Amino acid sequence: MKSRVPFLPEDELHAKGAKYVRSTLPMTPHAVRDGRLITDQNPVSTKAVSDLILGALAETE
């Protein structure tokens, strides 16, 4: 696998100064909002992302 991806994205994000946050349990819902940026970790996070989007949209009304 290392021949295909010679680095870990998490390590690169930290090296570039990003604040990387991940779930403590694998394949559990995990979404994060930082201002207008909303992101998730995996496919089971759809509801968590939807809730954050709805909250962000409600703030703009």
Secondary structure, 3 states (H helix, E strand, C coil): CCCCCCCCHHHHHHHCCCCCCCCCCCCCCCEEEECCEEEECCHHHHHHHHHHHHHHHHHHC
